[in-house]
Amino acid sequence: MLSKIFPFRRARLLLLPLCLSLVPCVGAQQQPSPTAPPETSDEIIRVNTELVQTDVIVLDKGGKFVDGLKPEQFELRVNGKPQAISFFERVLAGSVNEDAQLAAARGGVKVTQANNANVAAARPLDRGRNVLFFVDDLHLSPASLARTRNLLLRFIDEQMGQNDQAVISTASNQLGFLQQLSDDKRVLRAAATRLSPREVTVRDHQRPAMTELQALAIDQNDPNVLNYFIEAVLRENPVFGNQQSARSSAETQVRQRATQLVQTSTSAAMNTLYGLRHMLRTLAPLPGRKVVYFISDGFPVEMRRSDMSDTLRRVTDAAVRAGVVVYTLDARGLTADLAGVPDASSDAAPDLTGQLSSASLNEATARQEPLRLIADDTGGRALLNTNALSDALTKAFKETSVYYLLAWRPEVAEGRGGNRFQRIEVSVRNRADVSVHVQRGYYTTPPPEPARGKEAKRGNDAKGKEAGEKDAPAAAAGKAQNKELIAALHSLYPKAALPTSLALNYFNLPPRGMILTTSIQVDLAASAPAADNKTQPGQVEVIGALYDERGKLKNSFQRGLSVTPNAATAAPNATPASSESSRVIVSTHLPIAPGLYQVRIAAREPRSGRTGSATQWIEIPDIGKGKLALSSVFLGEQTNREIVPAKDAPDAALPVAIIVDRRLARTSRLRFFTYIYNAARAPGGGGDKPDIALQVQVFRDDQPVITSPLRKLDTEGMPDLTSLPYAAELSLAGLATGSYALQITAIDRVSKTTATQRAKFMVE
């Protein structure tokens, strides 16, 4: 277990249920924490000069994964040349073994029980899936956007697992600060609900109206389409005189219309592709293989444009380097234009002569073409022409749960061709009944970013301007000048070289109202001895920022802490809980209004340069509305070395020792504490008394493993019936190592209402 690999003394905050004061609590003496491993790069290098990793999904005709294949059954070609496979593994996505297998593939070393144990021990248990949505709102009609919103909400409420994380990102960056990976369903619901129409309309206001596809055909000099619109202009503007001059003038007019439509269409398409590539690049630090679900109505593209084909290759390259597979979904579902005939709602030009039929594919199919290309080139699949989008999403989850991992040694690049796009092909010998899905290429060296015009930059720049995310973290850093510390605060994903934990809790404290408690824990290496053999004090710098859901900075702080053995130096305006040579905890209290907030923290040890960071969301309820509500669930631990009270009633006013990292030993007991607000009063002979029943459950993988019977809360002798404290504890001895969620449900039997609060913890 992790507790045996990384032993330490637990520093605690003691929250007294009635007075809500924070005071130190002495923990049991154990060995100090060993030095943490050096910080790794933010990118998972899946393409290097040693080995290149290639993820492969093999499906049968029914869409099921073909298991049991051997490396000799695969044929791998790069730029048409056969390549020997140096490494081969079957990988279960999200499993404990996945990181070890990916690391082994980069070094060409077979995964063994010994080297896998080290990687597995350092990983979070029950990691769950990273579910990543890219919503192409630049190409979503209002109806499609509504379907997409419903799809996302259904996933959040019905399909998202206890340990899953998800992100909803958009091509226009309209969600701003909410476009972050989170396991908090409230954050994801807020993001999905906020989606609004941003479709770029490519419309010709002249008659007969020219479509995007027809404009592209004219731009490609299709004679039939060009002639159709020239004749239409001449019919609308009869000319008596030089017919050749009139036709030339009409052609110029038609080409100008087409050029304007093509420019608008291409700009929107390029913005979408730039946004997708940016998202793929940001996913590189996430462990394991990732799947992005790209939701769009589609858009026509001109593949003969060098910048368009280059941009698509860059998307593929980014997917390979980040270990991402892209599944595309057509949000239109079953469209009316599948036969190439516009429906009654279309203002497209009538084609009575058949001249427009040469404009390649029909509109619906043409708009789906980039969805097919992106999915095929990144190793995913295009899920098109279905109204059951949620079922398609479920199908994609199953298809990507298992894959084959191939690694091969590239040829040494020589001369000018060293940075060309390397094309990958994989097939299964003598198996014509299967389909092989693989990322189809990469650049040997990532190409430099191309110059972008104002239109192409507008969408991505909107994020910082709308959310204030570019300026707020700098302001939050205050006077902090250390770039590494600020960079850790800005990081999209937690920095782990300096283990840093964050716990957010709220409670009501009349007359001040809601109070947000931010507890930060930093694990330092054992202090280095000085020249006189005395232990040097450890130093740690901490900065933090509080944002609302719009990304507006609400508060910030900066602390410098000095840690010495068995002593603590208090930071100004903060409550130091307990401090040891390897650990420091600091807690702050802040009045806060109802709403959804995010807290970011970053820590740095100046001596080693190690940084750590953590991010957490919290929703503060408005208890002033009179509805039944709970405070946060404060979690703590009672170890075997602590003295157990003689009268240990489950609902007694037990002190809660707050555990910031929420990691508990199986040999201990979990203590928890909460407040119940706005309980209704039951009229009767015994006086107006609340009638609250409570149930405690513990979940793993969304399945209850502990369920307590309903128990009535004893309010006898409580001086304040508007805020009812409840504390209890349970043994962890029967729980296996892993991730859990404690759920407390309060049932008001007077008002017939319920309130629920959850808190996650880890058993080691």
N, C-alpha and C positions, 0 to 999 in steps of 0.2 A: 504494500500500500504506500501511497505518497507520504503518509505520516512517518513511515519508517525511513524513507529515503531523504526527506527534508524535515528532520525534527527541529522543533524550536519551542521556546516558552511563549505562551499566548499572553499578549497584553490585552487588557479589557477595559471597557467603560461600563460602569455599573449604573443602570438607570433605575432609580427607586420609583415604584409605580405611582406614589401619591405626590411626592414633592418634585419629581422630574429634574432632580439635580444630578450632574455628572461628577462622579468622584472616582479615584483610582481603585482598582481591585487587583490584589496580588495573585498572580497565576502560579501554576505548578512549575517547578524547576526542571528543565530539560536541556538538551544540548543546543547550542546556537546553530543558526541556519548556515549551511555552507555557502560559499561564494556562488552567485548565480552565473550561468553561462554567458559568454559575450553576446552582445546584441547582434542579431542577424540582419541581413539586408532586407529592404522593403520589397524586393522583387524575388519571386521564385524563378530561378534561372532554369528554364526547361530547355533552352537552346544554348549550348556552349561548344567549345572546340573539342570537348571530350566525347560526349554522347548527346544525341537528340532524342527526346521522348516523344512518342506518338501514341495517343489514346485511340483505341479502336472499339467501336460497337458493331457487333455482328448480329443481325436479326433475321429470323425466318420470315416466310410469307405472311404469317399471322402477327408479325410485329413482336415476337418473343425473342429474348436473348438466346443465342446459340451457345450453349455451354460445352465444356469439355474439349475445346480445340487445342491443338498442340502447336508449338512454334514452327515446326517443319511444315505445317499446313498453310502458313501465311507466306505470301509473296510480296515483298516490299520493293518499290522502285522509287528512285529519286532522280528527277529530270530524265526519266525513261531508262535509267540504268539500275540493274538489280543491286540490292544492298543486303549484306548479311545482318541478321538480327543478333545483337549482342546480349540482349536482356529480354525476358518474356515473363509476365506475371498476369494472373487473373486477379483483379482488384475489386473489392466491394467498396463502393463510394461511401465516405463518411465513417468507415470502420476504423478501429484502433490501429490496424495494420497499414492503412493507406499511406500515411506519412513516411513510414519506414520503407515501403515499397517504392515510393517516388524518389526518396533519397538514394536508395540502392540503385535505382535505374540510372540516376545521374552519374553514379560511380561505377556502374557495371558490376555490382556485387550482389550476389544472391541473398535474399532475406533469410536470416537464420533466427532461431529462437533467441539467441544472445543479443544480436544487434537490434532486433525488433523490440526487445524488452526495454531497452534504454529509451527508445523513442516513445513507446507507449506510455512509459511511466511519466514522461514530461508533458504529456498531452492532457487536455481536459477530458474527463470521462463523459460518456454519453453526449458527444459533441453535437449530433443532430445535423440537419441539412442547412446549407446556405442557399436560399431561394431568391433569385435575382430577377427583377422585372425591369425591362426597358420599354417604356410606353412612348411610341412615336406619335406624340400629340400634334406634331406638325402635319401628319397625314391621317388624322382620325376625324371623321365626321361627328357631329353632335350625337347621332344615334349610336355610332360605334364607340364613342367615348363612354356613353351610358352603359353599354354592354361590358366594356372593359372595367369600369368602376364596379359593376356588380360581380364580375369575375374575381377581382381582387378582394372584395369584401367577403365573398364566399370562401375563398382560399384562407383568408385570415381567420374567419370564424369556425370553419369546418375542417380544413386540411392542415393547417399549420400546427406542428407538433410542439410539445413542451420545451424541447431543446433546439428547435429550429430558429434561425435568424433569416430575416428577409429585408429587402430594400426595394423601393419603388422609385425609379429614376425616369426622367422624361427628356425628350429631345430638346425641348424649349427651356428646361431647368425651371419650370414654373413652380415646383414644389420647394425650391430653395433649400432651407435648412433641414427640411424633413427627408431629404434624399440621403439618408444614412442607414447603414446596416443596423438592424435592431431586432431584439427578441420581444419587444414590448408591443403587444397588439394595439394598444391605445395610440401609439405613434403611427403605426401602419394604417390604422383606420382613419386617422386624421389626414394622412397623406392621400389615401384613396378618395376620401370624401372631398378633398380640396381640388381634385382634378377638374379643370374647366376647359372649354373648347379653345384651342390655339391653332386650328387648322389653317394652313397657308392656302388660300384659294387661288387657283390658277384659272382665271376665267377670261374669256374673250367677249367683250361687250358689243361687238359688231355682229351682223347677221349676214350669212349663217354663221353660227358660233363655231369656233375652231377649238378642238380639244387638245390636251397636252400631247397625246399620241400623234394626232394629225400635225401639230406643230413640229414635233420631232421628225416626222416623215418629210415635211417640207425642208427642214434643216438638213436632211440627208439627201435632198434633191430627188425625192420621189416624183416622177413626172405626172402621174395620174392625180395624186392629191394636190399637187401644185396647180395643175390645170383646172381642177374642179373649183378651187377658190378664185382663180383668176377669172374664170367665166362667170362666177357668181358676182364678182365686183363689176364686171362689164355689163351684166344684166341690170344691176342696180343703178349704174351710171352710164347710160347709152352715150356713145360718142359718134358724131357724124364728121368724118374727116380722116385723118391719118390713123388707121386701125393699128398699125404696127407700133406707133408711138403710144397709143392708148393702152395696148396690151403690155408694153414695157412698163408703163406707169403703174398699171394694175399689179403686175408681178412684184414691183418694188414695194407696193403697199402690203401685199400678202406676205412677203418675206419679212418685212418689218414687224408685222403682227406676230408671225411665227417666232421670230428672234426674241421678242419681248416675252412671249409665253415660255419659251425654252429657258431663258435666263431665270425667270421666276421659279420654274419647275426645278431646274438644276440646282439653284441656290438652296431651295428647301430640302432637296435630296442630299446635298452635300452637308448641310447642317445636321441632318439625321445621322449620316454616316460618321461625321466628326464626333457627335455626341455618343454614339455607340462605341466608337474606338476609345474615346476618353474613359468611358465606364469600364471597358475591358482592361485597360491599363491600370486603373485604380484597384482592380480585383487581384492583381498579382500577389500582394502580401498574404492573402487568405490561404490557409493550408488546403491541400487536396485539390481535387478536380471540381470545377464549378459549372453550373448550367444557367445560362441567361435566357429568359423568355422574352422575345422581342415581339411586341404587339403593335400591329399597324394595319391600315387599310391598303398598304402597298403604294408604290409610286413608280412611274415609268422612268427608265434610265437609258442613257445613250452610251452603250458600251464602247463605241468607237472613239469617244472622247478619252484622251490619254489620262486626264486627271481623274475621271470617274473610275476607270479600271485600276489605276494606281491606288485610289482611296480604298477600293474594295480589297485589294491585296494587303493594304496596311491594316484593315480590320482583321483579316485572316491572320496576319503576323502577330497582332496584339493578342488574339485568342490563343495562339500556340504558346506564346511566352507566358501568358497568365494561367494556362491550363483551363481554358473556358470552351465550352460547347454552346452554340447558340441554336435554340429552337425558335422558329418563327410562327406566329399565329396571325391569320387574317381575321381581323375583328369584324369584317362585314358578314362573315358566315357564308351562307348560300346566297349568291348575288343573282339579280335578274338578268345580268348581261353576259352570262356564261356562253350564250350562243352568238355573241357579237352583235346583237340587235338592241339598240337603246330602248329603255322603257319609256312610258308616257311622261315621266317626270324629267327626262333628260332634255336639254336644250341643244343637243348635238345636231350637226347639220344632217338633213335627210340625204340618203345615198340612193336615189332612184336609178341612177345610171350605172352603179357598181364601181365608180371610179375610186371610191374611198376604201374598197375592200383590199387594195394592195398595201394598205398601211399596216402591214405585218399582222400581228395578233389582235384579237378584240381587246377592248379597253380593260376588262377585268383580268384577263390572262396576262396582259402586259404589265399591269400594276403588281401582279404577284411574282413577276420574274425576279426582282431583287430579293424578295423573301426566299425564293428557292436558292438563289446564288449564295446568299449569306449563310443559310442553313447548311447547304452542301459543302461549302468551302471550310466551315468551322467544325464539321463533324456532327452536326445536328440534323434535324429534319424540319421540313416545312409542313405545318398542320393547317391545311387550307380547305375551303369549301365545306365547313361544318358549322352548324348552329350550336353544337354541344361543346362550347369552348372549355367548360370546366372538366368535361370528360377527356378532352384532348390534353389538358394540363396534367390530369392524373395519369394518362397513358405515357406522357413524356417523363414523369417521375419514375415510373417503372422501367422504362427503356434505359434510363441513364443510371440506374442503381448499381449496375455491374458493367465492367469494361475490361478489355485486354490492354495491357501496357507493354508497348514495344519500345526498345531503345536501340539505337544504331549509331555507328561512328561515321561521321561525314567525311568526305574527301577533303584534303587540304586545298583551300581556295587559292587560286593563283591568278595573278594579273588583274585585268580590269573586271573580269567576271566574278571576282571574289564576293561581291555584295549583291549579286543578282538574286531574284526570287527563286527559291528552291521548291520545285513542285513534287509533291508526295502522292504516291498511289499505293494502295494496299488492296489485295484480293486474297480470297481463300481458294486454294487449289481444288479443282474438281468438285466445286460446290456452287453450281449455277442457281441453286434454290435459295441462296442467302443474299442479303444486301449488306455491304460494308460501308460504315460511316466513319470518316477519318478527317482530321484537319489537313487540308490539302497543300499547305505550303507555308514558308516563312522566309524572311530575309536573313542572310548570314549575319549581318550587322544591322541593328535597327536604323532605318533611314531617317535623315533629319526631317523635322516638321516642315511641310510646305508653307509658303507664304499664303495668308488668308486675307481676303477682302473684308470690307465692313459687314457685308451681308452674312458671310460665313461665320464671323466672330460674334454676331449679335446675340444668337441663342445662348452660347456658353457664357458670355459675359453677363447675361441676365441674372444668373444665379447669385453672383456676388452682390450685384446692385440691389436685387430684390430682398435677399435675406440678410444683407449686411455682413456676410460671412467673411469677406476679405478684410474688412476694417475692424470688426469686433474682436477677433482673437488678439490682434495687436494691442488694442485698447485694454483687453483683459490682462495682458502680460504686464501692464503698468510700467514700472521702471526696470523690469527684467531685461537685461541686455544680452543674456546668453542665448545665442541662436538655437542651440540644441534643445534647450528647455522650451523655447517658443515653438520650435518645430514639433516637439512631442505633443504640445497642447493642440496643435493644428492637425496632427496625424489622424487620418481616417480610421485607422485601426490601432488597437492598443499597442504601445511599446512595452516590451517585456524584459529587457535586460536588467532593469531595476524593478523588481516585483512591487507593483503599486495597486492597491485596492481602494474601492470607494463604496460607501454605504450611505444611502439617502433614506431618511425617515421624516415623517411629519406628525404633529400632534397639535391639539388646540390648547392654548394657554391663555385663558381670560385674564385681563381684558385685552391682551396684545393680539389675540387671534391665532391664526395658524403659524406654527413655527417649523421651519425646515432645518433639520439637523444634518450636517454634512460631515461624515467621519472618513478620514483618510488614513490609510495604513501604508507605510513604506518599509520594506524589509531590506536592511543593509547587511553587507558582509561584516564579519567580525572585525572589529577595529584593529588596525595595524599597530604593533608595538613601537614606541618611540625609542630614541637612542638610550634613554635611561631605563628601558624595559617597562615603562609605564604605558598603559593603554591610551592611545590618542582618542580624543572625542571624535565621533563620526559627525559629518556635516551633511545636510540635505537641504536642497532648495525646492520649494513647492509653490506652484502657481495654480490658480483655478478661476473658472468663469461660470457664471449662471446666465443662461439664455432662455427666452421664451420660445414658443413653437415657431415664431416668425424669424428667429435668429437674432432678435434684438438683445443686446447685452443689458442685463438687469443688475448684475453685481460682479465683482471680481476681488481677488485677494492675492497676496504674495507673502510667503513666509520663508524665513531662514531658520532652520532648527539645528541645534547642537545636541548630540546624543552621547552620553557617557555611561559606562557600566553602572547599573542600579541607580541611575539618576536621570532626571529629565529637566530640560530647560524650556520653560513655557514660552510660547510665541505670544506676541501682543494680541489682545482681543480674542484669544482662543483658549480652549480648555485642553491641556495636555492630559491624556488619559493615563498612559503608562509608557515607559520607555526602557529599553534594554540596549545592549551593545549591538544587537542585530535588528531591532525593530523600533519604530516610532509610530505613534498614533496621535493625530490632532483632530479636534472636532470644533466646528463653528455652528452658531445658531443664528438664524435670520428670519424675521417676520416675512411672510409671503402671502400673496393674494391667490385666490383660486385660479387654476389654469394648468397647462401642460408645460413642463420645463425640462431643460437638459443642463446637467452639470458636467463640465470637463475639468480634469485635473492633470497636471504633469509634475513629475519630480525628477530631480537630477542630483547625483552624488558627485560633487566637484572633484574629489580625489581620483575617482576612476573614470569620470565622464559618462557613466552609465545613466540612461534615462528610462523612465517608465511613465505610463499614462493610463487613464481609465475614463470611461464615459458612461453616464447613466441618465435615463429619463425618469421623471416622476410626475404624476398627476395629482394636484392638490384639489380636493373636492370643495364645493361651496356648501358648508354645513348650515349656512344661514338660511337656506331654502327649507329647512325643517325636515328633510328626508333622512331616513336611517342611514348612518354611515359609520365607517371604521377608520381609526388612525392606521398608520403603517404597523406592520407586525415587526416588533423588535425581537431579533433572534440572539440567543446567547447559548452558553454551554456550561454545564456543570460536569467537571471531571471527577474521577474517582478520588483524587487527592483533596477535593474540597469537602468541607463538613456539610453533611446533609441535615437540614432542619429536622427536629424531632417530629413535628407535625407537618407532614408534607402533603397537604391536600392539593389536588390538581388545580383548583381554582383559587388557591390562596394567593396573597399578595407577595409573590416571590420576586426577588430582585432579578433583573435580567442583565446578564453580562453581554454587552453587544460585541459580536464577532464581526469585524469589518469585512474580512475576506470570505466569511460564511462557509468556511471549511471546518468540519467537525470530525472528531474521532469516533469510531464505532463503539468504543468503550465508554463514551460519555453519554450524557442525557441532554436533549435539546430543550432549552428553556425559551419561552416566547411570551410576549406581552402585547396587548393592544387596548385601545379605548373604544367604547361604543357611544356614538353621539345620536341625539334626537330620538331616544327611545320614548314611545308613547306611554301615557299613564293609564293604568286600568282603574276605573272608578269602582268603589266597593267599600265594604265595611272596614277593611283593613287599611283604608287610606289610598291615595293615588300612588300606586306603585307600578314600575315597569314590569313587564313579563317577557323576558328575553331568554330564548333557548339557543345554545351554541353547539355547533358540531365542528370537530377538528378532523381533517383528512390529510394524508400525505400521499402525493402522487409521484409515480415514476413513469415516464413515457406516456403521460396522460391517463394512466391506469391507477386506481386507488390501491395502495398497499397497506394503508392503515385508515380505518374509519371508526371514529369514536361514536358512542351513542349520544343522542341529544341530552344535554344537561341544562337545567335551568340555572341562570345566573343568580346567585344569592346577593341581593342588594341591601340586606338588613344592615343598618348602621352606617350606610354610605351617606356622607354629608351632601354630596353633589350628584343628584340623579340625572343631570344633563350630560355627564361625562362618566361613563361606567367603566372602571378598569377590569380587565380580565387577564389572568396569568396562569400558566400551566407548564408542565414539562412532560416529556415522553422519552423512553429509552430508545437508543439507536442500535442496540445490540442485535436486533433481528433484521436489520437492513443491510443489503449488500452494498459494496462500494459503488458509488455513482452519483448522479444528479437527481435531486428531488425538489418538490414544491410543497410547502406547507400551506394549506388553505383553511381559513377560519370563516365559517358561515354563521352570521347572527340572524335569528328569526324573531321578529317582533310579533308576538301572538296577539297583541292588542290591535295594531294597525294592519296586520296581515301583510307585512313587507319583509324583505330580506336584504342583507348586505353581505358582500364577500370581499375578502382581502387575501392576497397570496404573497408568499416570500419564498425565493429559491435558496437552496443550500446544497452543499456537497458533503457526502459521507466518504471518509478516507480510511 
